[in-house]
Amino acid sequence: MGRHARRCDELLPLSPWRGAAAAALGWAWLALPPLPAVGAGQAAQPPTLHSTEEIGRHLAALQARCGEGEACLRAGLADSLPASLLQPLPPPDSDRIRWASSLPSLGQVIQLDAATRLIALDRFGRRVLQELPAALPGQGALVLDLRANQGGDLARMLKVAGWFTGGIKGAMRRAAAGQVELLDVPAPAGQPFRGRLTVLIGPATASSAEALAALLRRHAGAAILGAPSAGKTYLQTIWPLGQAWQVLVPTAAISLPEAGWTGGLRPDGPLPPDWAALMRPRESP
């Protein structure tokens, strides 16, 4: 599911668009074609969360009954852990692991006009806390594109949020195995971005990427444009199953303390249709 992303320091100046949408929003915008959907509202009904002991017990019984048989495993999971996802176990390929770990977190970084920059934050990769601060403008306006971001490392996401909100105590709620934990947004290692912020979301925006958009709307005053997000309000844990399979099992629910995004995070408005004429098509991640 990877792609050849452009370097995060590649800035392509474009002529500002002066159409009706830009006038309404007060500054220049750029065309951004829609990305492939992963199913908006696919998690409209939050899954039942099981404890570690319950999951281990279910999977042990399933393996004893099915061995490596795919059809039996899928039927058993649908009955005992219905929101889980069965996947082939990837081979221990060092080249593949090295390639995946080196994927950049940023896609396109584009200067829209003298005062406005767009950053496509496609993933919360290992170097996101180096890549993102280096790409942030010192002042002016920023468009943060999360339409290709399907979530990922929650701790990294919270650190990313800090570059826009500053440190916040108890900014997120994580519920697992009957325990509720409030998570802080840590203060960044530098000065947070304090300019005008707009966040783009779409059907592929999921999980911790939805949480980031919600945090920036709540604590950074960000406007959100695009289409409703996926509505994935939970985190998954990978469990090995035999020699050939692994299972992704929902193990924790996430939300803001005051609200969640069950059924999808709702934008403040759509993407202006004129944008498509001003930007080259993006590749999906």
N, C-alpha and C positions, 0 to 999 in steps of 0.2 A: 504494500500500500504506500510505497514511497514515491518520491518524485525528484527530479533534478531541480532543486530550488536555486534561485539566484542568490548571489552573495548579499549579505545584509547591508553592506556599505555601498551597494550600487544605487545611485540616485539618478533618476531619469527625469529631468525637468520637462513639464508639460504646460501647454498654454492653459490658463484658467478658463473654466467654463462660466459663462455669464447668463445662463438660462434662467427660467422662472424658478426652478427649484433652488438654485444658488442664491437668487435674490431673496427667496423666502427664508433661507437658512442664514443668510448674511455673509457667506463666504464661498469660495470656489469649491467645486466637487469634481469627482472623477467617475467614469463609467466602470462598473464592476459587474461582469456577467455572473449569473447564478451558478453555484457549484452543484454537483450531484447530491441528491438527498439521501440520507440514511433513514428517513422515516420520521417526519415531524410528528410529535406527539406519540412516538412509539412506546414511551414509558408512561402513558397517561394514568395507568393504574400501578402504583409503586409495588414492587415485588415483596413477598414475605422474606424477611431477613432471618437467617438461621445462625446459631452459634457455631463456633469452631468444632465443638464436640458433635453437634448434630450433623454437620456437613461430613466430618470424618466418618461417622457411623453410616450415613447414607451411602457414601462412596465405597466404603469397604464392602457393604452388603451387595452393592451393585456389581462391583468387580468380581466378587465371589460367584454371583449368579450368571454374569454375562461374559467374563473373560475379556477378550478384545473385540467381541462382536459389536459392530457399530449399530445395527438396527436395535439390538437388545439394550445397548447403553442409552441410545436416544429415547427409547420408550420408557426406560426406567427413570431417566432424568426428568422427563415430562411429567412423571407421576410423583417423584419425591422432591425434586428441586426444579420446579417448572420454569423459573426465570433464568436458569443457567444455560451456558453455551458450550457445547462439545466441540473441540478442535483437535486436529492431528497434532501430535507433539512434534515441534520443529527439531530437525537434526542439530547436533552440536557443531555447527559450521562456524568456525572462527572468523572467516571472511564475512559471512552474513552478519554476525554479531558486531564486528568492527564497523561495517557499513551502517547498520542501524543506529549504533551509538554515536556515530559522527554526523548524522543528519542535522542540518541547521534547523533552528526553531523558527527563524524568520523566512518568509517567502519574499515577495516584492517589498522593497522600500523605495517609495517614489515621492519626490517633491512635487506637490500639486501646483503650488505657486510659491511666491516668496515667503508666505506666512503659514503654509499648510503642508503637512507631510502625512503620507499614508504608510502604515506599517502593517504587513500581513503576518500575524502571529499564528503560524500553522500548527505548532506543537509546543509542549513544555519540555524541550529536550535538555540534555545534560549541560549545555552551555548557554541556556536562555538568559541566565543572570549576568552573562558577559555580553551577549549579542544585543539584548533589548536596550540596556542603558546606553550602549554605544550608538544606537540608532535614534534615540529620542532627541527631538529638537530641544534646544535650550529655552525657546519661547515660541509663541505663536499657537497654532491650532494643530491637532493631531486626529487622524482617523485610524482607529485600531480595528483591523479586519480579522474577525474570529470565525468567518464562515467556513473555513476549512479545518478548524480546530475541533477534534473529536474528544478532547479531554486528555487526561493523563495524571501525572504526579501531582497530588493535592498540595503537598508542602511547597513544591516549586511554584504552583499557581498562586499560593498565598504570598510568596515572596515577590512574584511579579506584580500582584495587586499593590504591594507596598510602594512601588515606584510611581503610583498614581494617587494613592490615598494617604500615604504615610502610615505609621503604626496605628493599629486599632485593636483594642482589647475585645475579645468575645465577638468577633465579626462573623463567624460561621458556626453552624451547629452540625455536629456529627453524632449520629445515633447508631449504636451497634450492640447486639447482644444485651439489650435492656439497659445499656449505659448511654448517657448523653454527655457529650463533651463539647465545650465551647472553645473554638480555635481562634487564635490571634492572627492578625496580619502584622508581620514583623516590620519594623522600620527599615527602610532601604539603606544601603551603604553610602548613598549620595543624596542630592537634593531631588525630591519627587517632582514629577512633571505637574505644573499647575496651570497650563494653558487650557484652551477650549478643547474638550474631548468628545468625540463621537465614536461609538462602537457599532460595528456591522456584525449581524448574526444571520443565520439561515438554518435550514433543516439539518445540516451536518454539524452544527455547533452543539456539543453534547457535554454532559457531566461537568467536570471541573472548568471547562471553557464557559459553560452556562453560568457557573458560580462566579467566574471572573466578571462576566458582563453584569450580573446582578450586583456584585460588590461595587463596580465602577458607577453604575446608575445610582446606587444608594449613597456611596461615600465620596464620589468624585464628581457628582453632578453630570455624568455622561448622558448624552442623548443616544438612544439605541435605534438603529434603522435596519431594515431588511425584512426577513420573514420569520415566523415563529421557529424557535429552536427545537431540538429533539425531545426535550422533556425528560432527560435521563437524570433522575434525582438520587442515584445510588452509585456506590463504588463497588468494584469487583475484585476478587482475589483469585489467582490462578492456583488450581490444585492439580497435581499429576494424577493420572488414572491409568495404571498399568504401564506397559512399555511403549504404547503407541498413541496415547491420548492425554489431553489435558482439559480441564473444565474451568470455565470462568463463572464464578458464583457470586451473586450480590451479597455483600457482607456488611455494608454500612449505608445509611441514608444521610444525605447532605442537604443543607438548606441555609438560608440566612435565619437568624433567630426570629425575625418578624414575618418571614414569608419564604415560600419556595417557588418552584417553577414546574410543578406537575402539569403535564399537558403542553409544556413548551413555554419558554420565556417570550412574552409578547413585546414586539418592538413599538416604538413611539410613532413610526411611520415607515413606508416602503422606501426602497432605493429609487431615486429619480430615474425614469426610463431613459432620459437623455445621456446617462452615463455610458451606456454601451458603445457609443460612437467615439469615445475618447480614450479607451484603454484596450490594449491587446488582450486576447483571451488568457485566462489563468489556467494552469494545469491543476488537476485535483491532486491532493497529496497521496 
